[in-house]
Amino acid sequence: MTEECELLRKCGFLQKYQAVKDLACRGFIRLYCRGPRMNECKRKQYRAEYGVPPSDDMMPSGQPILISLRGPDDETAANDADTISWSGTP
């Protein structure tokens, strides 16, 4: 059985990005939410320090996810894995 973070079901990052097909996103989830860096998660540290969850767009590494927008006639890129820019690597 895979070990999971105790905050997994409450995690805004996981809820928002778990369906994204981007390999970087899956890597963060594998390493931080269900893996060896679970206790290094900056989201977990933020919650412990401030008593509230961080932005859903804060990665477990502590860096923000940068969402690019398409042209004015297209939908925003929030649901399109090809347009999500990661400001760090897992």
Secondary structure, DSSP 8 states (H G I E B T S, - for coil): -----TTGGG-HHHHHHTT---HHHHHHIIIIISSTTGGG-HHHHHHHHHSS---TTB-TTS-BEEE----TTS--GGG-GGGEEESS--
